[in-house]
Amino acid sequence: TFTTLNTTVPGFAGAKTSAPGGGGQYGLFYPALGASQAATTEAWVFGLQQDGAVRSNVAIANLGEASASINFRVDVYNGDTGLLAGSTVEYSLPPKGWGQLSGILSTFGVSNGFVRVVRTAGTSRFVAYGVANDGASSDSGATNDGSYIAFSNQ
């Protein structure tokens, strides 16, 4: 017997990714996103910090539905002034590819900031997110726990 449901059932899907490193294990829990929630041209990640207590990374993933690479740059803004602090070089991600920019704020001399990820070539959708890690460095003696920071494409 095959039974179908014609109703929507509320729920939550998420994942935890972890990897060994530095004498311990790093992990991050994050929610699942549907393709319709992905960005098409730009994504904003707010609430990043880089100081004596927290370090932030920004990650980007190419959904790859167009079976082609995407190119993008990351614009870094100073959260205290709202001004553009600088932009990265252009990066490329293959279909289904993922990459991370570690300590991106410190590259531009910013301790409190946000970023705009801008797709400059390609047609695939993408997701971007931030990770705020406990501790100024992986060997600072802090927990190194990562907190997921969702992106906005509004």
Solvent accessible surface area in square Angstrom, and as a share of the most:
residue,aa,sasa,rsa
1,T,182,1.06
2,F,179,0.74
3,T,112,0.65
4,T,86,0.50
5,L,134,0.67
6,N,148,0.76
7,T,99,0.58
8,T,129,0.75
9,V,102,0.58
10,P,125,0.78
11,G,77,0.74
12,F,146,0.61
13,A,64,0.50
14,G,37,0.35
15,A,44,0.34
16,K,139,0.59
17,T,76,0.44
18,S,51,0.33
19,A,52,0.40
20,P,117,0.73
21,G,26,0.25
22,G,83,0.80
23,G,92,0.88
24,G,42,0.41
25,Q,126,0.56
26,Y,67,0.25
27,G,26,0.25
28,L,22,0.11
29,F,114,0.47
30,Y,62,0.23
31,P,43,0.27
32,A,61,0.47
33,L,74,0.37
34,G,39,0.37
35,A,51,0.39
36,S,103,0.67
37,Q,99,0.44
38,A,5,0.04
39,A,0,0.00
40,T,71,0.41
41,T,81,0.47
42,E,57,0.25
43,A,0,0.00
44,W,50,0.18
45,V,0,0.00
46,F,101,0.42
47,G,52,0.50
48,L,0,0.00
49,Q,76,0.34
50,Q,35,0.16
51,D,63,0.33
52,G,69,0.66
53,A,62,0.48
54,V,30,0.17
55,R,33,0.12
56,S,0,0.00
57,N,18,0.09
58,V,0,0.00
59,A,0,0.00
60,I,1,0.01
61,A,22,0.17
62,N,3,0.01
63,L,43,0.22
64,G,6,0.06
65,E,85,0.38
66,A,42,0.33
67,S,92,0.59
68,A,46,0.36
69,S,51,0.33
70,I,1,0.00
71,N,41,0.21
72,F,9,0.04
73,R,74,0.27
74,V,0,0.00
75,D,3,0.01
76,V,0,0.00
77,Y,32,0.12
78,N,39,0.20
79,G,32,0.30
80,D,109,0.56
81,T,83,0.48
82,G,41,0.40
83,L,125,0.62
84,L,97,0.48
85,A,43,0.33
86,G,18,0.17
87,S,50,0.32
88,T,24,0.14
89,V,109,0.63
90,E,99,0.44
91,Y,80,0.30
92,S,71,0.46
93,L,13,0.06
94,P,76,0.48
95,P,50,0.32
96,K,155,0.66
97,G,12,0.12
98,W,143,0.50
99,G,23,0.22
100,Q,76,0.34
101,L,32,0.16
102,S,80,0.52
103,G,15,0.15
104,I,7,0.03
105,L,0,0.00
106,S,67,0.43
107,T,101,0.59
108,F,52,0.22
109,G,71,0.68
110,V,9,0.05
111,S,59,0.38
112,N,55,0.28
113,G,2,0.02
114,F,38,0.16
115,V,0,0.00
116,R,57,0.21
117,V,0,0.00
118,V,23,0.13
119,R,47,0.17
120,T,57,0.33
121,A,44,0.34
122,G,34,0.33
123,T,104,0.60
124,S,1,0.00
125,R,73,0.27
126,F,1,0.00
127,V,22,0.12
128,A,0,0.00
129,Y,33,0.13
130,G,0,0.00
131,V,11,0.06
132,A,21,0.17
133,N,15,0.07
134,D,54,0.28
135,G,3,0.03
136,A,40,0.31
137,S,45,0.29
138,S,57,0.36
139,D,126,0.65
140,S,58,0.38
141,G,77,0.74
142,A,38,0.29
143,T,93,0.54
144,N,25,0.13
145,D,95,0.49
146,G,19,0.18
147,S,67,0.43
148,Y,51,0.20
149,I,32,0.16
150,A,64,0.49
151,F,29,0.12
152,S,39,0.25
153,N,54,0.28
154,Q,192,0.85
